[in-house]
Amino acid sequence: MSRVAVITGGAGGLGQALTGLLLKEDWQIVLIDLPAALETLQFTGERVERVACDLTDEAAVASACAGISARHPALDLVIHNAGVTQIGLFDETTLASHRMVMEINYFGSVRVAAGLLMAVRAGRGTHLAVSSVAGFAPLYKRTAYAASKHALNGFFSSLASEEAQHGVKVLIAAPSFVATNPGRLDAGEDGIGRPGAATDGFDEMSPERAADIILRGWRQGKSFIPVGRVASLVWRINRLSPRLYRWLMMRKIRP
């Protein structure tokens, strides 16, 4: 019987890269994304299931997760990958923007984790949260985004301590800049846009490379996976000297 993985943000660059790697290993994949996004998917066949859902709609998420759990009572892997970026100075960012970023990046994952909790327990599976360097270190012009990723880290690292008794693993992957939507930020006046399209990114990696590092780290049993050279350096430097990290970050990324 094929193992089953659920991937939120499945139509995005990283979601598709993760799907491609898992399909090579004979997994059954359930992709969750917005209806319009799912129409662009190139994956077809019986092993790819599409579930259209807006993760900011609590009732819709509950319904989608109930349907997934009915079709797949035991899940092996849930990758909480859906998210948006938000770029802008705090004094130019509205409270509504902060709320929207939190709704998508944080509460969206919490809703899915709650809806699929019992199915993951039944499969003694894994919750894999795709966070960011901004989830453990400061990042210029990313107050709302960093807040959402810090919250995500706090939630999943705490969930790990609760779910261990059920044989469930919980881990966090933290990429730096992944070029999932190069040149396609499409940010509105609130600064919210597609992930992986920032114009101030550096040392970007491909979504395929990021997906490979994430899945390899999961298979190695890691609880935290810095994804890529920059993420690994930031993790070490920020733990050693937060002041040094802030200086290096401002020197590199601030215009």
NORHUDA-V816997 format. One record per residue. RES is the residue in three letters. PSI is psi as a letter, one per 40 degrees, with the letter a starting at -180 (999 if undefined). Layout:
# NORHUDA-V816997
res | psi
RES | PSI
RES | PSI
This chain:
# NORHUDA-V816997
res | psi
MET | h
SER | i
ARG | i
VAL | h
ALA | h
VAL | h
ILE | h
THR | i
GLY | f
GLY | d
ALA | e
GLY | i
GLY | d
LEU | d
GLY | d
GLN | d
ALA | d
LEU | d
THR | d
GLY | d
LEU | d
LEU | d
LEU | d
LYS | d
GLU | e
ASP | f
TRP | i
GLN | h
ILE | h
VAL | h
LEU | h
ILE | h
ASP | i
LEU | i
PRO | d
ALA | d
ALA | d
LEU | d
GLU | e
THR | e
LEU | i
GLN | e
PHE | h
THR | i
GLY | i
GLU | d
ARG | e
VAL | h
GLU | h
ARG | h
VAL | h
ALA | h
CYS | h
ASP | h
LEU | e
THR | e
ASP | h
GLU | d
ALA | d
ALA | d
VAL | d
ALA | d
SER | d
ALA | d
CYS | d
ALA | d
GLY | d
ILE | d
SER | d
ALA | d
ARG | d
HIS | g
PRO | d
ALA | h
LEU | h
ASP | d
LEU | h
VAL | h
ILE | h
HIS | g
ASN | e
ALA | i
GLY | i
VAL | i
THR | i
GLN | h
ILE | h
GLY | i
LEU | i
PHE | d
ASP | e
GLU | e
THR | h
THR | i
LEU | d
ALA | d
SER | d
HIS | d
ARG | d
MET | d
VAL | d
MET | d
GLU | d
ILE | d
ASN | d
TYR | c
PHE | d
GLY | d
SER | d
VAL | d
ARG | d
VAL | d
ALA | d
ALA | d
GLY | d
LEU | e
LEU | d
MET | d
ALA | d
VAL | d
ARG | d
ALA | d
GLY | e
ARG | f
GLY | a
THR | h
HIS | h
LEU | h
ALA | h
VAL | h
SER | b
SER | i
VAL | d
ALA | e
GLY | e
PHE | e
ALA | i
PRO | i
LEU | h
TYR | h
LYS | f
ARG | f
THR | d
ALA | d
TYR | d
ALA | d
ALA | d
SER | d
LYS | d
HIS | d
ALA | d
LEU | d
ASN | d
GLY | d
PHE | d
PHE | d
SER | d
SER | d
LEU | d
ALA | d
SER | d
GLU | d
GLU | e
ALA | d
GLN | e
HIS | e
GLY | e
VAL | h
LYS | i
VAL | h
LEU | i
ILE | h
ALA | h
ALA | g
PRO | i
SER | b
PHE | h
VAL | h
ALA | g
THR | d
ASN | f
PRO | h
GLY | e
ARG | f
LEU | d
ASP | f
ALA | i
GLY | a
GLU | d
ASP | e
GLY | e
ILE | h
GLY | a
ARG | i
PRO | i
GLY | f
ALA | e
ALA | h
THR | e
ASP | e
GLY | i
PHE | i
ASP | f
GLU | i
MET | i
SER | i
PRO | d
GLU | d
ARG | d
ALA | d
ALA | d
ASP | d
ILE | d
ILE | d
LEU | d
ARG | d
GLY | d
TRP | d
ARG | d
GLN | e
GLY | f
LYS | i
SER | d
PHE | h
ILE | h
PRO | h
VAL | h
GLY | i
ARG | d
VAL | d
ALA | d
SER | d
LEU | d
VAL | d
TRP | d
ARG | d
ILE | d
ASN | d
ARG | d
LEU | d
SER | g
PRO | d
ARG | d
LEU | d
TYR | d
ARG | d
TRP | d
LEU | d
MET | d
MET | d
ARG | d
LYS | d
ILE | d
ARG | h
PRO | 999
